[in-house]
């Protein structure tokens, strides 16, 4: 039995889940021990067969309610079904059995960083079930090296076509928006390469203005929103004529909230505070501490204005204050650490506060702990 269990553990760590399941399907007909059934459940989870895994976990715990391997499977299934509380309870049960269980401790910390509305992509079964070690499958190592070399050789080619690939991956609404964006031009006739002399200003030539406009369009298409915002704001603050400024305002109306994971670069608080006009409309990810919460009304909708103390890039010290507008259903309490993902909506000169419209709020462990 030990040889089979040991072999299956190694196969799972090496990513050979189908092979593991094939062995255990036969083995569990002869010897359906708790450990074998628990490993069977891990293989099923890693293959996405959660219904089978649930049955195998229950059978394993019937044979040994203290099986750590089975409890790890149970905890992951609870998390996958959306119950953080049940998952945490199970991990704490594991620590009662094995106080130094590294995987249970790590998973408790991982759960703290998950967003309020769990998505399956946030819950990777492998890192919740398999403890990291130094074992490297030779095939995986060879594949990794080959992949690295391929990426290195084709880097510039991939970099050129990546924006097009990502553009095609946007949902229907974004694709339609960007399709309409193709028809937005700075000058009448610009699509034919014509640059009217009337577009000249003391600061920019018509070509420079046209290049700015096209660069901002390209950045919007590839979700490099902050770069587009900087270019458009620079144009709006310049001495170009009002017609051209209106064209840049039209272009700015096409900017949509980028996906949290696609935000290329988040300017820090001090950078924005030094030039808030340039960053108006930009998106940021900041670590902050809740100071106070005030209920406000915007139009007919009730929201909360949360005053927060924003940390520096290293999360070591507080460098500024921000007022963050959040929906009423987000529960926040003073002195709690959060991550803010949101849009810069101006600067309160009187109170020296940067205003942010929140898109996502993540609860974090207290910074000073």
C-alpha positions as YAML, in Angstrom:
chain: A
units: angstrom
residues:
- id: 1
  name: UNK
  ca: [0.00, 0.00, 0.00]
- id: 2
  name: UNK
  ca: [2.75, 2.45, 0.97]
- id: 3
  name: UNK
  ca: [4.39, 2.07, -2.44]
- id: 4
  name: UNK
  ca: [1.14, 2.89, -4.27]
- id: 5
  name: UNK
  ca: [0.36, 5.89, -2.03]
- id: 6
  name: UNK
  ca: [3.91, 7.21, -2.35]
- id: 7
  name: UNK
  ca: [3.85, 6.79, -6.13]
- id: 8
  name: UNK
  ca: [0.50, 8.61, -6.41]
- id: 9
  name: UNK
  ca: [1.76, 11.50, -4.29]
- id: 10
  name: UNK
  ca: [4.74, 11.91, -6.63]
- id: 11
  name: UNK
  ca: [2.52, 11.72, -9.70]
- id: 12
  name: UNK
  ca: [0.22, 14.44, -8.37]
- id: 13
  name: UNK
  ca: [3.18, 16.70, -7.57]
- id: 14
  name: UNK
  ca: [4.47, 16.08, -11.10]
- id: 15
  name: UNK
  ca: [1.10, 17.12, -12.55]
- id: 16
  name: UNK
  ca: [0.15, 13.65, -13.82]
- id: 17
  name: UNK
  ca: [-3.41, 13.69, -12.50]
- id: 18
  name: UNK
  ca: [-4.96, 11.34, -15.09]
- id: 19
  name: UNK
  ca: [-2.30, 8.72, -14.41]
- id: 20
  name: UNK
  ca: [-2.95, 9.04, -10.67]
- id: 21
  name: UNK
  ca: [-6.69, 8.68, -11.13]
- id: 22
  name: UNK
  ca: [-6.24, 5.61, -13.33]
- id: 23
  name: UNK
  ca: [-4.08, 3.88, -10.70]
- id: 24
  name: UNK
  ca: [-6.39, 4.75, -7.80]
- id: 25
  name: UNK
  ca: [-9.54, 3.73, -9.68]
- id: 26
  name: UNK
  ca: [-8.17, 0.17, -9.73]
- id: 27
  name: UNK
  ca: [-6.45, 0.32, -6.33]
- id: 28
  name: UNK
  ca: [-9.49, 1.62, -4.39]
- id: 29
  name: UNK
  ca: [-11.53, -1.40, -5.52]
- id: 30
  name: UNK
  ca: [-9.06, -3.57, -3.58]
- id: 31
  name: UNK
  ca: [-8.02, -1.27, -0.73]
- id: 32
  name: UNK
  ca: [-10.19, 1.81, -0.26]
- id: 33
  name: UNK
  ca: [-8.18, 3.26, 2.63]
- id: 34
  name: UNK
  ca: [-8.75, 6.85, 3.77]
- id: 35
  name: UNK
  ca: [-5.42, 8.00, 2.32]
- id: 36
  name: UNK
  ca: [-6.04, 6.38, -1.06]
- id: 37
  name: UNK
  ca: [-9.53, 7.88, -1.28]
- id: 38
  name: UNK
  ca: [-8.20, 11.27, -0.19]
- id: 39
  name: UNK
  ca: [-5.52, 11.25, -2.89]
- id: 40
  name: UNK
  ca: [-8.19, 10.10, -5.35]
- id: 41
  name: UNK
  ca: [-10.21, 13.20, -4.42]
- id: 42
  name: UNK
  ca: [-7.17, 15.45, -4.99]
- id: 43
  name: UNK
  ca: [-6.66, 13.99, -8.46]
- id: 44
  name: UNK
  ca: [-10.37, 14.50, -9.23]
- id: 45
  name: UNK
  ca: [-10.25, 18.13, -8.03]
- id: 46
  name: UNK
  ca: [-7.16, 18.85, -10.11]
- id: 47
  name: UNK
  ca: [-8.97, 17.40, -13.14]
- id: 48
  name: UNK
  ca: [-12.05, 19.55, -12.43]
- id: 49
  name: UNK
  ca: [-14.32, 16.64, -11.45]
- id: 50
  name: UNK
  ca: [-15.67, 18.21, -8.24]
- id: 51
  name: UNK
  ca: [-18.70, 15.95, -7.91]
- id: 52
  name: UNK
  ca: [-16.54, 12.81, -7.81]
- id: 53
  name: UNK
  ca: [-14.08, 14.52, -5.48]
- id: 54
  name: UNK
  ca: [-16.87, 15.41, -3.04]
- id: 55
  name: UNK
  ca: [-17.96, 11.75, -2.85]
- id: 56
  name: UNK
  ca: [-14.37, 10.54, -2.40]
- id: 57
  name: UNK
  ca: [-13.68, 13.05, 0.39]
- id: 58
  name: UNK
  ca: [-16.80, 11.95, 2.30]
- id: 59
  name: UNK
  ca: [-15.82, 8.27, 2.00]
- id: 60
  name: UNK
  ca: [-12.26, 9.03, 3.14]
- id: 61
  name: UNK
  ca: [-13.47, 10.94, 6.23]
- id: 62
  name: UNK
  ca: [-15.87, 8.11, 7.10]
- id: 63
  name: UNK
  ca: [-12.83, 5.85, 7.37]
- id: 64
  name: UNK
  ca: [-10.60, 8.38, 9.12]
- id: 65
  name: UNK
  ca: [-12.07, 11.69, 10.30]
- id: 66
  name: UNK
  ca: [-8.53, 12.90, 11.14]
- id: 67
  name: UNK
  ca: [-7.11, 12.35, 7.63]
- id: 68
  name: UNK
  ca: [-5.28, 15.61, 6.84]
- id: 69
  name: UNK
  ca: [-5.17, 14.77, 3.13]
- id: 70
  name: UNK
  ca: [-8.96, 14.33, 3.06]
- id: 71
  name: UNK
  ca: [-9.51, 17.50, 5.10]
- id: 72
  name: UNK
  ca: [-7.40, 19.48, 2.61]
- id: 73
  name: UNK
  ca: [-9.69, 18.24, -0.15]
- id: 74
  name: UNK
  ca: [-12.78, 19.10, 1.90]
- id: 75
  name: UNK
  ca: [-11.51, 22.63, 2.59]
- id: 76
  name: UNK
  ca: [-10.80, 23.31, -1.08]
- id: 77
  name: UNK
  ca: [-14.23, 22.05, -2.13]
- id: 78
  name: UNK
  ca: [-15.87, 24.36, 0.44]
- id: 79
  name: UNK
  ca: [-13.89, 27.28, -0.95]
- id: 80
  name: UNK
  ca: [-14.74, 26.34, -4.53]
- id: 81
  name: UNK
  ca: [-18.44, 26.26, -3.63]
- id: 82
  name: UNK
  ca: [-18.12, 29.80, -2.21]
- id: 83
  name: UNK
  ca: [-17.98, 29.09, 1.54]
- id: 84
  name: UNK
  ca: [-14.88, 30.73, 2.98]
- id: 85
  name: UNK
  ca: [-16.10, 30.16, 6.53]
- id: 86
  name: UNK
  ca: [-16.34, 26.37, 6.11]
- id: 87
  name: UNK
  ca: [-12.95, 26.28, 4.41]
- id: 88
  name: UNK
  ca: [-11.33, 28.25, 7.24]
- id: 89
  name: UNK
  ca: [-12.96, 25.99, 9.86]
- id: 90
  name: UNK
  ca: [-11.51, 22.94, 8.12]
- id: 91
  name: UNK
  ca: [-8.02, 24.46, 7.90]
- id: 92
  name: UNK
  ca: [-8.13, 25.24, 11.62]
- id: 93
  name: UNK
  ca: [-9.17, 21.62, 12.25]
- id: 94
  name: UNK
  ca: [-6.07, 20.52, 10.33]
- id: 95
  name: UNK
  ca: [-3.91, 22.75, 12.56]
- id: 96
  name: UNK
  ca: [-5.48, 21.11, 15.62]
- id: 97
  name: UNK
  ca: [-4.26, 17.76, 14.23]
- id: 98
  name: UNK
  ca: [-0.94, 19.02, 12.83]
- id: 99
  name: UNK
  ca: [-0.06, 22.43, 14.40]
- id: 100
  name: UNK
  ca: [2.86, 22.94, 12.00]
- id: 101
  name: UNK
  ca: [1.01, 22.04, 8.80]
- id: 102
  name: UNK
  ca: [2.50, 24.56, 6.38]
- id: 103
  name: UNK
  ca: [-0.12, 24.19, 3.65]
- id: 104
  name: UNK
  ca: [-3.04, 24.86, 6.03]
- id: 105
  name: UNK
  ca: [-1.31, 28.00, 7.35]
- id: 106
  name: UNK
  ca: [-0.58, 29.25, 3.83]
- id: 107
  name: UNK
  ca: [-4.16, 28.62, 2.69]
- id: 108
  name: UNK
  ca: [-5.60, 30.56, 5.63]
- id: 109
  name: UNK
  ca: [-3.48, 33.54, 4.52]
- id: 110
  name: UNK
  ca: [-4.50, 33.07, 0.87]
- id: 111
  name: UNK
  ca: [-8.19, 33.21, 1.81]
- id: 112
  name: UNK
  ca: [-7.68, 36.61, 3.45]
- id: 113
  name: UNK
  ca: [-6.63, 38.07, 0.11]
- id: 114
  name: UNK
  ca: [-9.52, 36.70, -1.96]
- id: 115
  name: UNK
  ca: [-12.10, 39.25, -3.15]
- id: 116
  name: UNK
  ca: [-15.56, 39.44, -1.57]
- id: 117
  name: UNK
  ca: [-17.22, 37.94, -4.66]
- id: 118
  name: UNK
  ca: [-15.20, 34.78, -5.25]
- id: 119
  name: UNK
  ca: [-14.41, 33.81, -8.84]
- id: 120
  name: UNK
  ca: [-13.17, 30.36, -9.82]
- id: 121
  name: UNK
  ca: [-10.04, 31.82, -11.42]
- id: 122
  name: UNK
  ca: [-9.00, 33.16, -7.99]
- id: 123
  name: UNK
  ca: [-8.98, 29.65, -6.50]
- id: 124
  name: UNK
  ca: [-6.18, 27.60, -8.05]
- id: 125
  name: UNK
  ca: [-6.55, 24.01, -6.78]
- id: 126
  name: UNK
  ca: [-2.87, 23.10, -7.12]
- id: 127
  name: UNK
  ca: [-1.56, 25.73, -4.71]
- id: 128
  name: UNK
  ca: [-4.32, 24.89, -2.20]
- id: 129
  name: UNK
  ca: [-3.62, 21.13, -2.29]
- id: 130
  name: UNK
  ca: [0.08, 20.64, -2.98]
- id: 131
  name: UNK
  ca: [2.87, 21.95, -0.79]
- id: 132
  name: UNK
  ca: [5.75, 23.51, -2.68]
- id: 133
  name: UNK
  ca: [8.94, 21.44, -2.80]
- id: 134
  name: UNK
  ca: [12.15, 21.13, -4.74]
- id: 135
  name: UNK
  ca: [11.01, 18.22, -6.90]
- id: 136
  name: UNK
  ca: [11.05, 19.11, -10.59]
- id: 137
  name: UNK
  ca: [9.80, 16.68, -13.18]
- id: 138
  name: UNK
  ca: [12.42, 16.42, -15.98]
- id: 139
  name: UNK
  ca: [9.73, 16.75, -18.65]
- id: 140
  name: UNK
  ca: [8.38, 19.89, -17.00]
- id: 141
  name: UNK
  ca: [11.91, 21.28, -16.69]
- id: 142
  name: UNK
  ca: [12.61, 20.61, -20.38]
- id: 143
  name: UNK
  ca: [9.29, 22.19, -21.37]
- id: 144
  name: UNK
  ca: [9.99, 25.23, -19.20]
- id: 145
  name: UNK
  ca: [13.43, 25.80, -20.72]
- id: 146
  name: UNK
  ca: [12.09, 25.36, -24.24]
- id: 147
  name: UNK
  ca: [9.24, 27.77, -23.53]
- id: 148
  name: UNK
  ca: [11.65, 30.35, -22.08]
- id: 149
  name: UNK
  ca: [13.87, 30.18, -25.17]
- id: 150
  name: UNK
  ca: [10.88, 30.46, -27.47]
- id: 151
  name: UNK
  ca: [9.55, 33.50, -25.62]
- id: 152
  name: UNK
  ca: [13.01, 35.11, -25.64]
- id: 153
  name: UNK
  ca: [13.49, 34.60, -29.40]
- id: 154
  name: UNK
  ca: [9.97, 35.72, -30.35]
- id: 155
  name: UNK
  ca: [9.64, 38.51, -27.79]
- id: 156
  name: UNK
  ca: [9.49, 41.42, -30.22]
- id: 157
  name: UNK
  ca: [7.15, 39.62, -32.60]
- id: 158
  name: UNK
  ca: [4.77, 38.70, -29.81]
- id: 159
  name: UNK
  ca: [4.94, 42.24, -28.44]
- id: 160
  name: UNK
  ca: [3.78, 43.54, -31.81]
- id: 161
  name: UNK
  ca: [0.76, 41.26, -32.17]
- id: 162
  name: UNK
  ca: [-0.22, 40.99, -28.50]
- id: 163
  name: UNK
  ca: [-2.44, 44.13, -28.49]
- id: 164
  name: UNK
  ca: [-4.43, 42.67, -31.41]
- id: 165
  name: UNK
  ca: [-4.83, 39.32, -29.62]
- id: 166
  name: UNK
  ca: [-5.96, 41.00, -26.43]
- id: 167
  name: UNK
  ca: [-8.33, 43.25, -28.35]
- id: 168
  name: UNK
  ca: [-10.06, 40.19, -29.79]
- id: 169
  name: UNK
  ca: [-10.41, 38.73, -26.31]
- id: 170
  name: UNK
  ca: [-12.48, 41.61, -24.95]
- id: 171
  name: UNK
  ca: [-16.16, 40.97, -24.35]
- id: 172
  name: UNK
  ca: [-18.76, 42.03, -26.91]
- id: 173
  name: UNK
  ca: [-19.35, 45.47, -25.38]
- id: 174
  name: UNK
  ca: [-15.66, 46.34, -25.51]
- id: 175
  name: UNK
  ca: [-15.25, 44.99, -29.03]
- id: 176
  name: UNK
  ca: [-18.15, 47.13, -30.27]
- id: 177
  name: UNK
  ca: [-16.75, 50.18, -28.49]
- id: 178
  name: UNK
  ca: [-13.36, 49.74, -30.09]
- id: 179
  name: UNK
  ca: [-14.90, 49.11, -33.48]
- id: 180
  name: UNK
  ca: [-16.57, 52.55, -33.25]
- id: 181
  name: UNK
  ca: [-13.29, 54.01, -32.07]
- id: 182
  name: UNK
  ca: [-11.71, 53.14, -35.43]
- id: 183
  name: UNK
  ca: [-13.95, 55.74, -37.06]
- id: 184
  name: UNK
  ca: [-12.88, 58.55, -34.72]
- id: 185
  name: UNK
  ca: [-10.34, 60.88, -36.36]
- id: 186
  name: UNK
  ca: [-8.68, 64.06, -35.17]
- id: 187
  name: UNK
  ca: [-8.95, 65.93, -38.49]
- id: 188
  name: UNK
  ca: [-11.47, 65.71, -41.29]
- id: 189
  name: UNK
  ca: [-9.55, 63.96, -44.01]
- id: 190
  name: UNK
  ca: [-6.90, 62.64, -41.63]
- id: 191
  name: UNK
  ca: [-7.72, 59.10, -42.70]
- id: 192
  name: UNK
  ca: [-6.22, 60.13, -46.08]
- id: 193
  name: UNK
  ca: [-3.11, 61.56, -44.43]
- id: 194
  name: UNK
  ca: [-4.13, 65.23, -44.72]
- id: 195
  name: UNK
  ca: [-2.91, 67.59, -41.96]
- id: 196
  name: UNK
  ca: [-4.58, 71.05, -42.04]
- id: 197
  name: UNK
  ca: [-2.34, 74.02, -41.27]
- id: 198
  name: UNK
  ca: [-5.07, 75.41, -38.98]
- id: 199
  name: UNK
  ca: [-4.16, 72.68, -36.51]
- id: 200
  name: UNK
  ca: [-0.81, 74.30, -35.80]
- id: 201
  name: UNK
  ca: [-0.17, 75.77, -32.34]
- id: 202
  name: UNK
  ca: [2.78, 77.47, -30.67]
- id: 203
  name: UNK
  ca: [3.63, 74.24, -28.89]
- id: 204
  name: UNK
  ca: [2.77, 71.46, -31.35]
- id: 205
  name: UNK
  ca: [2.86, 70.91, -35.08]
- id: 206
  name: UNK
  ca: [-0.18, 69.29, -36.75]
- id: 207
  name: UNK
  ca: [1.77, 66.03, -37.08]
- id: 208
  name: UNK
  ca: [2.72, 66.01, -33.40]
- id: 209
  name: UNK
  ca: [-0.92, 66.53, -32.44]
- id: 210
  name: UNK
  ca: [-2.01, 63.77, -34.82]
- id: 211
  name: UNK
  ca: [0.63, 61.41, -33.39]
- id: 212
  name: UNK
  ca: [-0.61, 62.12, -29.85]
- id: 213
  name: UNK
  ca: [-4.19, 61.38, -30.91]
- id: 214
  name: UNK
  ca: [-3.28, 58.11, -32.64]
- id: 215
  name: UNK
  ca: [-1.08, 57.00, -29.73]
- id: 216
  name: UNK
  ca: [-3.96, 57.62, -27.29]
- id: 217
  name: UNK
  ca: [-6.32, 55.65, -29.57]
- id: 218
  name: UNK
  ca: [-3.88, 52.76, -29.69]
- id: 219
  name: UNK
  ca: [-3.49, 52.80, -25.90]
- id: 220
  name: UNK
  ca: [-7.26, 52.68, -25.41]
- id: 221
  name: UNK
  ca: [-7.53, 49.68, -27.74]
- id: 222
  name: UNK
  ca: [-4.83, 47.78, -25.82]
- id: 223
  name: UNK
  ca: [-6.22, 48.71, -22.37]
- id: 224
  name: UNK
  ca: [-3.19, 50.89, -21.55]
- id: 225
  name: UNK
  ca: [-5.65, 53.36, -20.08]
- id: 226
  name: UNK
  ca: [-3.33, 55.47, -17.94]
- id: 227
  name: UNK
  ca: [-1.04, 56.21, -20.87]
- id: 228
  name: UNK
  ca: [-4.06, 57.36, -22.91]
- id: 229
  name: UNK
  ca: [-5.29, 59.54, -20.01]
- id: 230
  name: UNK
  ca: [-1.92, 61.30, -19.71]
- id: 231
  name: UNK
  ca: [-1.78, 62.04, -23.44]
- id: 232
  name: UNK
  ca: [-5.36, 63.33, -23.61]
- id: 233
  name: UNK
  ca: [-4.99, 65.49, -20.50]
- id: 234
  name: UNK
  ca: [-1.77, 66.94, -21.89]
- id: 235
  name: UNK
  ca: [-3.59, 67.90, -25.09]
- id: 236
  name: UNK
  ca: [-6.50, 69.45, -23.17]
- id: 237
  name: UNK
  ca: [-4.09, 71.59, -21.14]
- id: 238
  name: UNK
  ca: [-2.14, 72.73, -24.19]
- id: 239
  name: UNK
  ca: [-2.68, 75.73, -26.52]
- id: 240
  name: UNK
  ca: [-4.27, 73.75, -29.37]
- id: 241
  name: UNK
  ca: [-7.55, 75.18, -30.66]
- id: 242
  name: UNK
  ca: [-10.95, 74.34, -29.16]
- id: 243
  name: UNK
  ca: [-12.02, 72.13, -32.06]
- id: 244
  name: UNK
  ca: [-9.02, 69.85, -31.52]
- id: 245
  name: UNK
  ca: [-9.58, 69.80, -27.75]
- id: 246
  name: UNK
  ca: [-13.15, 68.69, -28.35]
- id: 247
  name: UNK
  ca: [-11.85, 65.83, -30.51]
- id: 248
  name: UNK
  ca: [-9.61, 64.74, -27.62]
- id: 249
  name: UNK
  ca: [-12.62, 64.93, -25.26]
- id: 250
  name: UNK
  ca: [-14.53, 62.67, -27.64]
- id: 251
  name: UNK
  ca: [-11.61, 60.26, -27.57]
- id: 252
  name: UNK
  ca: [-11.58, 60.31, -23.76]
- id: 253
  name: UNK
  ca: [-15.25, 59.28, -23.73]
- id: 254
  name: UNK
  ca: [-14.19, 55.92, -25.18]
- id: 255
  name: UNK
  ca: [-12.06, 55.06, -22.15]
- id: 256
  name: UNK
  ca: [-13.63, 52.27, -20.11]
- id: 257
  name: UNK
  ca: [-12.57, 50.76, -16.81]
- id: 258
  name: UNK
  ca: [-9.74, 48.30, -17.50]
- id: 259
  name: UNK
  ca: [-9.89, 44.84, -16.01]
- id: 260
  name: UNK
  ca: [-8.13, 44.76, -12.63]
- id: 261
  name: UNK
  ca: [-5.51, 42.31, -13.94]
- id: 262
  name: UNK
  ca: [-4.85, 44.31, -17.13]
- id: 263
  name: UNK
  ca: [-3.87, 47.59, -15.47]
- id: 264
  name: UNK
  ca: [-0.29, 47.95, -16.69]
- id: 265
  name: UNK
  ca: [1.01, 50.48, -14.18]
- id: 266
  name: UNK
  ca: [-0.47, 52.19, -11.15]
- id: 267
  name: UNK
  ca: [0.97, 55.64, -10.35]
- id: 268
  name: UNK
  ca: [1.60, 56.09, -6.63]
- id: 269
  name: UNK
  ca: [-0.06, 58.72, -4.45]
- id: 270
  name: UNK
  ca: [2.84, 61.19, -4.44]
- id: 271
  name: UNK
  ca: [3.18, 61.10, -8.23]
- id: 272
  name: UNK
  ca: [-0.50, 62.00, -8.66]
- id: 273
  name: UNK
  ca: [-0.46, 64.59, -5.86]
- id: 274
  name: UNK
  ca: [2.38, 66.41, -7.63]
- id: 275
  name: UNK
  ca: [0.32, 66.82, -10.84]
- id: 276
  name: UNK
  ca: [-3.33, 65.89, -10.30]
- id: 277
  name: UNK
  ca: [-4.52, 67.54, -13.53]
- id: 278
  name: UNK
  ca: [-2.42, 65.17, -15.63]
- id: 279
  name: UNK
  ca: [-3.79, 62.10, -13.88]
- id: 280
  name: UNK
  ca: [-7.47, 63.04, -13.71]
- id: 281
  name: UNK
  ca: [-9.31, 59.95, -15.01]
- id: 282
  name: UNK
  ca: [-6.37, 57.59, -14.43]
- id: 283
  name: UNK
  ca: [-6.75, 54.28, -12.58]
- id: 284
  name: UNK
  ca: [-4.80, 53.33, -9.47]
- id: 285
  name: UNK
  ca: [-4.17, 50.42, -7.11]
- id: 286
  name: UNK
  ca: [-3.33, 51.69, -3.64]
- id: 287
  name: UNK
  ca: [-2.88, 50.15, -0.22]
- id: 288
  name: UNK
  ca: [-4.58, 52.26, 2.43]
- id: 289
  name: UNK
  ca: [-6.06, 52.31, 5.93]
- id: 290
  name: UNK
  ca: [-9.67, 53.27, 6.56]
- id: 291
  name: UNK
  ca: [-9.94, 56.47, 8.64]
- id: 292
  name: UNK
  ca: [-13.65, 57.38, 8.61]
- id: 293
  name: UNK
  ca: [-16.86, 56.57, 6.75]
- id: 294
  name: UNK
  ca: [-19.63, 59.00, 5.80]
- id: 295
  name: UNK
  ca: [-22.95, 58.24, 4.14]
- id: 296
  name: UNK
  ca: [-23.63, 60.54, 1.15]
- id: 297
  name: UNK
  ca: [-26.12, 60.82, -1.67]
- id: 298
  name: UNK
  ca: [-25.05, 61.10, -5.31]
- id: 299
  name: UNK
  ca: [-28.11, 61.85, -7.40]
- id: 300
  name: UNK
  ca: [-30.72, 59.38, -6.19]
- id: 301
  name: UNK
  ca: [-28.17, 56.79, -5.08]
- id: 302
  name: UNK
  ca: [-26.85, 56.39, -1.55]
- id: 303
  name: UNK
  ca: [-23.13, 55.72, -1.30]
- id: 304
  name: UNK
  ca: [-20.34, 55.89, 1.26]
- id: 305
  name: UNK
  ca: [-17.46, 58.34, 1.20]
- id: 306
  name: UNK
  ca: [-14.54, 56.63, 2.87]
- id: 307
  name: UNK
  ca: [-11.59, 58.74, 3.95]
- id: 308
  name: UNK
  ca: [-8.43, 56.66, 3.81]
- id: 309
  name: UNK
  ca: [-4.77, 57.08, 4.65]
- id: 310
  name: UNK
  ca: [-2.72, 55.99, 1.63]
- id: 311
  name: UNK
  ca: [0.61, 54.19, 2.00]
- id: 312
  name: UNK
  ca: [3.75, 54.62, -0.10]
- id: 313
  name: UNK
  ca: [4.95, 52.09, -2.68]
- id: 314
  name: UNK
  ca: [6.67, 49.98, -0.02]
- id: 315
  name: UNK
  ca: [3.59, 50.04, 2.27]
- id: 316
  name: UNK
  ca: [5.81, 51.36, 5.05]
- id: 317
  name: UNK
  ca: [4.44, 54.82, 5.76]
- id: 318
  name: UNK
  ca: [1.38, 56.96, 5.10]
- id: 319
  name: UNK
  ca: [1.97, 59.61, 2.45]
- id: 320
  name: UNK
  ca: [-1.46, 61.16, 1.84]
- id: 321
  name: UNK
  ca: [-5.22, 61.23, 2.22]
- id: 322
  name: UNK
  ca: [-7.91, 60.17, -0.23]
- id: 323
  name: UNK
  ca: [-11.70, 60.26, -0.28]
- id: 324
  name: UNK
  ca: [-12.97, 57.05, -1.87]
- id: 325
  name: UNK
  ca: [-16.55, 56.70, -3.10]
- id: 326
  name: UNK
  ca: [-17.86, 53.15, -2.63]
- id: 327
  name: UNK
  ca: [-21.26, 51.48, -2.90]
- id: 328
  name: UNK
  ca: [-23.31, 50.90, 0.26]
- id: 329
  name: UNK
  ca: [-22.95, 47.12, 0.10]
- id: 330
  name: UNK
  ca: [-19.18, 47.22, 0.75]
- id: 331
  name: UNK
  ca: [-18.61, 46.79, 4.49]
- id: 332
  name: UNK
  ca: [-15.64, 48.73, 5.84]
- id: 333
  name: UNK
  ca: [-14.55, 49.59, 9.37]
- id: 334
  name: UNK
  ca: [-12.05, 52.21, 10.63]
- id: 335
  name: UNK
  ca: [-8.38, 51.26, 11.01]
- id: 336
  name: UNK
  ca: [-8.73, 48.33, 8.61]
- id: 337
  name: UNK
  ca: [-6.24, 47.87, 5.76]
- id: 338
  name: UNK
  ca: [-7.64, 47.70, 2.23]
- id: 339
  name: UNK
  ca: [-6.50, 47.70, -1.38]
- id: 340
  name: UNK
  ca: [-8.28, 50.25, -3.55]
- id: 341
  name: UNK
  ca: [-8.69, 49.86, -7.29]
- id: 342
  name: UNK
  ca: [-10.33, 52.96, -8.69]
- id: 343
  name: UNK
  ca: [-10.44, 56.04, -10.88]
- id: 344
  name: UNK
  ca: [-9.01, 59.45, -10.00]
- id: 345
  name: UNK
  ca: [-11.89, 61.95, -9.94]
- id: 346
  name: UNK
  ca: [-10.11, 65.18, -9.06]
- id: 347
  name: UNK
  ca: [-8.44, 66.92, -6.15]
- id: 348
  name: UNK
  ca: [-9.91, 68.73, -3.16]
- id: 349
  name: UNK
  ca: [-7.54, 71.70, -2.92]
- id: 350
  name: UNK
  ca: [-9.02, 72.95, 0.35]
- id: 351
  name: UNK
  ca: [-8.57, 69.67, 2.24]
- id: 352
  name: UNK
  ca: [-5.59, 68.44, 0.18]
- id: 353
  name: UNK
  ca: [-7.39, 65.19, -0.64]
- id: 354
  name: UNK
  ca: [-7.36, 63.13, -3.85]
- id: 355
  name: UNK
  ca: [-10.85, 61.91, -4.83]
- id: 356
  name: UNK
  ca: [-11.23, 58.33, -6.10]
- id: 357
  name: UNK
  ca: [-14.23, 56.43, -7.45]
- id: 358
  name: UNK
  ca: [-13.70, 52.84, -6.27]
- id: 359
  name: UNK
  ca: [-14.14, 49.91, -8.65]
- id: 360
  name: UNK
  ca: [-12.84, 47.14, -6.38]
- id: 361
  name: UNK
  ca: [-12.06, 47.08, -2.66]
- id: 362
  name: UNK
  ca: [-10.04, 44.21, -1.17]
- id: 363
  name: UNK
  ca: [-9.74, 43.63, 2.56]
- id: 364
  name: UNK
  ca: [-6.16, 43.09, 3.76]
- id: 365
  name: UNK
  ca: [-4.47, 42.10, 7.02]
- id: 366
  name: UNK
  ca: [-3.47, 45.18, 9.00]
- id: 367
  name: UNK
  ca: [-0.27, 46.64, 7.55]
- id: 368
  name: UNK
  ca: [1.46, 47.09, 10.90]
- id: 369
  name: UNK
  ca: [0.83, 43.52, 12.10]
...
